[in-house]
Amino acid sequence: MNTSNVGDVLRELVKTNRDGEKGYSDAAEHAKSADLKAFFRQQGSERARFATQLEAELRRLGEEVKKEGHVSGALHRAWIDVKQTLGGGDHALLESVEQGEDAAKESYQKALQGGLPENVLVLIREQAQAVFVAHDQVKSLRDSKAA
């Protein structure tokens, strides 16, 4: 895979992680449960760290780094705000966060199929594992809040 294609994959994952960082921060503001707030803040910090790691790889490749997310991520966060304004509780919040995690999972699965250089692939595998675990945690929390 050429440097430009590697850069495209890395930029996509940076955007995904910036969306996650902002989404988790927004979710932490809306959560009622102190435990949930702490979990969301921790996940947001992890996504910021992931984005920073990926940006470092972009710089190493001589690629431009932009600190932005996807338009769809901004729209998703706005929808979360609307639902919370209309009285959505922690269960509704977790449903929305899970949708964001589904998108992050998909981005990482796609990146893992891209034939990346080994050093980049190792980083993305590590991050993907953490994203998959977070997705499962959110789903489990969502299910427990439904009971």
C-alpha positions in Angstrom: 0.0 0.0 0.0 1.4 3.4 -0.9 2.0 6.2 1.6 -1.0 8.2 0.3 -3.4 5.2 0.9 -1.9 4.6 4.3 -2.5 8.3 5.0 -6.1 8.0 3.9 -6.7 5.1 6.3 -5.0 7.0 9.2 -6.9 10.2 8.5 -10.2 8.3 8.5 -9.4 6.7 11.9 -8.3 10.1 13.3 -11.7 11.5 12.4 -13.4 8.4 13.9 -11.5 8.9 17.1 -12.1 12.7 17.3 -15.8 11.9 16.8 -15.6 9.4 19.7 -13.7 11.8 21.9 -16.4 14.5 21.4 -19.3 12.0 21.6 -18.1 10.6 24.9 -17.5 14.0 26.3 -21.0 15.1 25.3 -22.4 11.8 26.8 -20.6 12.5 30.0 -22.3 15.9 30.3 -25.7 14.3 29.9 -25.4 11.1 31.9 -27.2 11.0 35.2 -25.2 8.2 36.8 -21.8 9.1 38.3 -20.3 5.8 37.2 -21.5 6.3 33.7 -20.1 9.8 33.6 -16.7 8.4 34.7 -16.8 5.7 32.1 -17.7 8.1 29.3 -14.9 10.5 30.4 -12.4 7.6 30.4 -13.4 6.4 27.0 -13.3 10.0 25.6 -9.7 10.3 26.9 -8.8 7.0 25.3 -10.1 8.1 22.0 -8.2 11.4 22.2 -5.0 9.3 22.9 -5.8 7.1 19.9 -6.2 10.1 17.6 -2.9 11.6 18.9 -1.1 8.3 18.2 -2.5 8.1 14.7 -1.6 11.7 14.0 1.9 10.9 15.0 2.0 8.2 12.4 0.6 10.7 9.8 3.4 13.1 10.6 6.0 10.4 10.4 4.7 9.7 6.8 5.0 13.4 6.0 1.2 13.7 5.8 -1.0 16.7 6.8 -2.9 16.4 10.1 -6.3 18.0 10.6 -8.0 17.8 14.0 -11.6 17.3 12.8 -14.2 14.6 12.8 -16.9 13.6 10.4 -20.0 15.7 9.6 -22.1 12.6 10.4 -20.4 12.5 13.9 -21.5 16.1 14.6 -25.0 15.4 13.4 -25.1 12.3 15.7 -24.0 14.4 18.7 -26.7 17.0 17.9 -29.3 14.2 17.8 -28.1 13.0 21.2 -28.6 16.5 22.6 -32.1 16.7 21.2 -33.1 13.3 22.7 -31.7 14.3 26.1 -33.5 17.6 26.0 -36.7 15.7 25.3 -36.2 13.6 28.5 -34.0 10.7 27.3 -32.3 9.0 30.3 -29.2 7.0 30.6 -30.6 4.1 28.6 -31.4 6.4 25.6 -27.9 7.9 26.0 -26.3 4.5 25.9 -28.3 3.5 22.8 -26.9 6.6 21.0 -23.4 5.9 22.2 -23.6 2.3 21.0 -24.5 3.7 17.5 -21.3 5.7 17.6 -19.4 2.6 18.7 -20.9 0.6 15.8 -19.5 3.2 13.4 -16.1 3.2 15.1 -16.0 -0.6 15.0 -16.8 -0.6 11.3 -14.0 2.0 10.6 -11.5 -0.2 12.4 -12.6 -3.4 10.7 -12.3 -1.7 7.3 -8.8 -0.4 8.2 -7.6 -3.8 9.3 -8.4 -5.2 5.9 -6.4 -2.5 4.1 -2.9 -4.1 3.7 -1.1 -1.6 6.0 2.6 -1.7 6.8 3.3 -3.9 9.9 4.1 -1.0 12.3 0.9 0.8 11.5 -1.1 -2.4 11.6 0.2 -3.2 15.1 -1.1 0.1 16.4 -4.4 -0.2 14.7 -4.9 -3.7 16.0 -4.3 -2.6 19.5 -6.7 0.3 19.2 -9.3 -1.8 17.4 -9.2 -4.3 20.3 -9.9 -1.5 22.8 -12.7 -0.1 20.6 -14.3 -3.6 20.3 -14.2 -4.0 24.1 -15.7 -0.5 24.7 -18.5 -1.4 22.2 -19.3 -4.5 24.2 -19.2 -2.6 27.5 -21.6 0.0 26.2 -23.9 -2.6 24.9 -23.8 -4.4 28.2 -24.5 -1.2 30.1 -27.3 -0.4 27.8 -28.9 -3.8 28.4 -28.5 -3.5 32.2 -30.2 0.0 32.1 -33.1 -1.4 30.2 -33.9 -3.9 33.0 
